[in-house]
Structures are given as structure tokens and as C-alpha cells.
Amino acid sequence: MGAGLSNDEIAERLFVATVTVKTHTDRAMARLGVRDRAQLVVIAYETGLVRAGERQG
């Protein structure tokens, strides 16, 4: 997600169903109290989970 991938692209890379990615995304949003994917990405950058300019997987 932090690399700008869609749910379908994430699912393909992780060899899981798209609905699985959607479920995990929704649960992360609920636990972190955010309203959309963009806020999840901001949190990923702020916490150092993702770094600007780094290529993911």
C-alpha cells in the first residue's frame, strides 16, 4: 500500500485473495482509527515502516 499498489496488486505479490488484502486493510484502518488508505500510508511513513525513495519488494 505504501508503494502505491492496489489491493489486486498486493494480493498477487503475496499470493493471497484480494478479499484477504481488503480485510486486513479494513482491520488496520479500524484499529488505527483512520478513514482511508491515504491515512494508512501517512502512518506507514511517519512510523518508518516505509521510507521515501525505497523500492518495495
QUIQUIQUI-V208615 format. One record per residue. N is the residue number from 1. PHI is phi in degrees with one decimal (999 if undefined). OMEGA is omega in whole degrees, 0 to 359 (* if undefined). D_FIRST is the distance of its C-alpha to the first C-alpha in whole Angstrom. Layout:
BEGIN
N_PHI_OMEGA_D_FIRST, N_PHI_OMEGA_D_FIRST
END
This chain:
BEGIN
1_999_180_0, 2_-64.5_178_4, 3_-92.0_179_5, 4_84.1_181_5, 5_-82.7_175_5, 6_-80.1_176_7, 7_-58.6_179_8, 8_-61.9_180_11, 9_-67.8_177_9, 10_-63.6_180_7, 11_-58.9_180_11, 12_-63.2_181_13, 13_-67.8_183_12, 14_-96.1_180_12, 15_59.5_176_15, 16_-129.5_179_15, 17_-75.2_177_15, 18_-57.8_180_13, 19_-63.5_177_15, 20_-66.1_177_14, 21_-61.6_180_10, 22_-60.6_179_11, 23_-61.0_181_13, 24_-65.7_177_11, 25_-62.5_180_9, 26_-61.0_180_12, 27_-68.0_177_14, 28_-63.7_179_12, 29_-62.3_180_12, 30_-65.2_182_16, 31_-66.5_182_17, 32_-90.8_178_15, 33_69.2_179_17, 34_-109.6_186_14, 35_-102.5_181_15, 36_-155.5_182_11, 37_-61.8_181_8, 38_-59.3_179_9, 39_-67.3_176_11, 40_-62.6_180_8, 41_-64.9_178_7, 42_-58.4_179_10, 43_-61.8_179_11, 44_-60.1_178_9, 45_-69.9_182_11, 46_-63.6_182_14, 47_-90.7_179_14, 48_86.1_177_14, 49_-63.6_177_11, 50_-127.7_178_10, 51_-118.5_179_12, 52_-58.9_177_13, 53_86.6_179_14, 54_-82.4_177_13, 55_-88.4_181_12, 56_-93.6_172_10, 57_33.4_*_12
END
